[in-house]
Amino acid sequence: MKAAIFDAPEQMRVGESPTPEAGPDEVLVRVRATGICAGDMYIYQGKNPYATYPIIGGHEICGSIVEMGSAVKHLEPGALVVVEPFLGCGRCYPCRVGKSNCCANLQIIGVHRAGGFAEFVVAPATHIHPVPVGLSQTWAAFAEPVAIGVQACRRGDVKAGEYVLILGAGPIGLALIEVTLARGVRPVVTDINESRLEFARTLGAQTLKTDDRLLENVLDQTDGEGAPVVIEATGNALAMEATVSLVAAGGRIVILGLVKRGTMVQFPGLDFTRKEMTVIGSRASVNCFPESLQLLASGKIQYPKVATEISMWEAPSSFARLHKNPGAMHKGVLVL
């Protein structure tokens, strides 16, 4: 099959790769659309702490079922589906307590296994979700990033009426806006990129520029209390450190961004007790795809309307362009 392959940092090509075969409990999917995620950009840039080269990336996958293993009975050939890419072993402690997204032996389609930047991808039938009728393949490919937003809100116990500060208006930050709005939340988004902030406003968020007045502005908006919930979606260590100042006493911090392995993040120790804040990590999602697809099908998520569709085989030039100019597009989706 044809595939777009990461060979090394800043080296990507279109080439041939063996077509995967479905095992007894697996499904072979013909790829129709695969989103470009920050994690994929990290692979391109050499910053993804979990990737080894060469690798076929892409984990925001929508496609149609081509072939099913002998043990798969609940799916139909030809059905449009999305792929849930995080695969737990089912045996380790995280898996036993329902946190397979943190599996000690985790396999991620598009990182540890060949992903959706190709003509075909294979996945366990348990991780295949039918696309609701009427949802296009490009919009369905947003199920994974929207699920990340659902997971972050669950982890942060986000409640209706709360002021939620989202750091970063990139692809995940934009998905978070609409997930929080669907929960009756007041999202306020920060970024250094004005074009991203402009689009965030069209989705219904308030915005603040990330500058030396950010803390002052957040305190002004919250009667001097700080944000009850701060969700970090930048992958920047300095932004992670800033969450402690921005959060209200008794509030919750949710860290979503990835930093390069070995990067240290410093928090002022006294604030752990002075503020009695809760600092929570949120990794991908678990059991969030059904809610994500429902939100997309309901029309409550409009973020996919910014998608820029690109031919799958233009992936190398598209990644090079985004590397040089992260604001070149709000969200790229590679299509076949």
N, C-alpha and C positions, 0 to 999 in steps of 0.2 A: 504494500500500500504506500501511498504518498504521505509524507508527514513533514511538519516544520520542526526542526530539531535544534535544541540548544547544545552546542558542542563545547563551549567554554564561555566565561564571562565576555559579553559583547560579541559573541560569535554565534550566529544562527544561520541555518540554511534549510532549503527545501530539498528533501532527498527521499530515498526508498527505505522502508522498514518492514520487517515481517508482519503480515496481517495477523492479529491475535486470534486465538481460537477459544470459544466458550467451553468451560468445563461443565460438569453435570449441574452445578448450582449457579451457573453464570449466564450472562446475556451478552450477545454481540450487538453493538449499537453502531449504526451508520451515522456519523456525526453530521449535524446540520448547522449548528451554531455553537461557538465557544467564546465566552467572554475573556477579555484580557484583564487580569486582576493585578493588584499591587504585588501579590506573591509571585506572579509570573515575571513582573518587572524586576523583582529581587533576584530571580534566577538569572535573568538576562544580565543584571548588573553584578552578579557574583555575591549578593548579600543574603540570599535565602539560606538560613542555617541548616536546612534539612536536605538540600538538593546535592546530588552528585552528577557529574557529566559523563557521557552525553545523556540527555533526557528529552522526551517529548512532553512538553508542559501542557497546561490547560486543564482546569478543574471545574469550570462553570459551563457544563456540557448539556446540550439538548440534541437529541437525535431520534432516529426511528429504529425499532427493533428489527434486526436482520435474522438472528438465529438465537434459539434458546437451548440451554442444556437439558438433558433428559429428565432431570428432577424438577424443572421449572414448569409449573402448571397454571399459575395465576395471571400470566401475562399473555398478550396477543402479538403475533408477528405483524410488523408494520405500524404498530402503535407509536405515537409520538411520546417521548419520555424525557425526563431529566435524570442525571446521574448524581447521586450523593457520593462525594469523593473520599470521605474519611472512613477508613476500614479498620475496625478494631479486631483484636485477636479473640475476644470473648472469654479469655482465661485470666488475665491479670487483674490486679485490684481495681484500677479505674473501670475496666469493663464490667467487673462484678458489681460495682455500685452504680452502674448506669451512666458512666462518663467515658464512653468508648472513644470520644473525640480526643481524650488524653491518654489513650492506650499506650502502655509501655513498649509495645511492639507495633506501633501505628504504621500503617501504609496509606499514603495519600496518592490517589490517582492524579497524575500530572506532576508528581514530585518523586515518589518512590517507585511508582509504576507509570507506564506510558499513559499519557493523558489525551485530551481532546483536540490538540493541534494536529489532527490527522484525519484520514478518511474513516477509520474505525477505532472503536475503543471497546474494551471488555470490562464488565463489572459484575459483582455478585447480584443476583436477582433481588436480594433483600435491600439493595441500595438503588433500585430502579423505581422511579415514581411516575405514573402516568400524568400527562399534561392535561389540565382541564380543557374541555371543548371551547374553542374560540380563542385560545391563547396562542399567539404566534411563536415560532421557534426562537426568534430573537428575544422576545419578551420572556419566554420560558427559561432562557439561559440565565436570567437574572435571579432564578430561584435560590442559587447558592449564596450570592452576596446579600440578598434579602434575609435569608436564613441566619446569616451572621448577625444582622441587626436584631432579629428576633432573639437569638441566643444572648446577645449583649444586654437587651432589655430584661430578659429573664434573670440573668446573672446579677444585674444591678437592682432588681426588684423595683423597676420603674413603675410609678403609679400615676394615674390620671391627675392632671392639674399641677404636676411638679415642673419646676424649671430644670431643664436638662441641658448642660453645656457640652457640646460636641466639638472636640478639637480635631480639625481637619475636614475639609469639604471635598476630599477625593472620592473615589467610587464607593468606599464603605461608608464614609461620612454622609454622603448624599442618600444612600440607602437607609441609613439610620434616621434621617429626617422623617421619612414617610412612615417608617415603622413606629416611631415615637408619636407622630401625629395620629396614627390609627389607634393609639392607646390613650388619646386625650391629653397628651403631654405638650408642654411649651418648649420646643427645641430652639436653642440659640447656638449658632455655628460660628466657629472662628477659623480663619485661614489667612495666609499671607497673599494668596492669589485672588485678586479682585474679580476676575471672570468666574471663578468657582463660587465666590460669595454671591455674585449676581444671580447665578443659576439657583443657588440654595434658596434665595429669596423667592424665586418663582415657584418653588416647591412648598412654600409656606413657612419657612424658618425665618427667625430674626437672625441678623448677622453682626459680628464684631470683627474688626481687623485684628490680626495677631500682631501686636506691637507693644511698646513699653507702657501703654495705658490699658492693656487688656484687664489686668486685675482690678484697676480702678473702675473700669466700665462695668465689670461683672458685679462688683460690690455696689455700684450705683443702682444697678437693675434689681438687686436682691436685698435692698435696705441694709446693706453692710454685712449681710450674713454669709455670702458666698453661695455657690451652686449646690443644691441638695444632691445632685448627681453630676459627675463629670465623666464623660466617655472619651477616652483618648484613642484617636484613629489616625495618627500621623506616622507612627513608627520612628519618631524622633525622641531621643533620650531626654533632651531639654524640655520638650513638651510633657513627657511623662513626669519629670521632676516638678514642673509647674502645677500639676494637678493638685498637689498638697496645699498650695496657697489658694487655689481657686475654689476648692471644695468647702462647703459649710461644715461647721462642727457637727458631728454626728452623721455626716453625709457619706456617700458611697462613690468610690473611684473605680471605674472599669477600664482596664488596660487591654486594648485590642491590637495595637500596632506591634510589628515585629522589628526587633533590632538585630544587628549582626551578632553572631555568637561571641561571647566574651565581653560585650558592651555592658558597662555597669551603669546603674541608675541610682542616684543618691536621694534619699528623703531625710528631712530633718527629724531626728529621733524623737524629740520632745513632742512633736505634733501627733504622733501615734496615740499618746495618752491625752494630750491637751485637747485634741479635737475628737478623740475616740472615733476616728474615721474608719471605714471599711475599705480595704484595697483588694480588688478582685481581678483576677485574670479571666479572659474570655477567649476561648480558642475555637474557631470555626463554629460548628453547631452540632447538636445531637437532638434528634427527634423534633427538628424544627421545620423540615421540608414541607410537611402537610400544611402548616400555618402559612409558610412563605408562599406556596402555590395558591392558597386560598386568597391571600392578600392581593396577589397579582391578578387573579381571575376576577376579583371583586371590583377592580378599578381603583382601589385605594392607593395603589403604588403606580405613580406616573413617571418615576425616574427613568424607566427604559426608553422613554420617548427621546432621550438625548443620545441614544446609541448611534455610533457611527459604524455602519456595516462595511467590512473590508474583506476582500477575498482572502481565504485561508493562505493562499500561496504568496500573498504580499506581507506575510507575517514578519520576515526579516527586516524589510524596510520600515514597517510600522513600528516595530520595537526600537529600531535605531532612532526613528523620529521622536518617539515618546521619551527615550533616554535623554535626548538633547533638549527637548521641550515638553516637560510633563503636562503642560496646559494645552497641548496641541489638540486634544479632544477630551471631552468629559468621560467617555467610556467607549472603548473599542470592542467590537464583537466580530470575530472571524467567522465567515460563513462559507458554506459549500452549496 
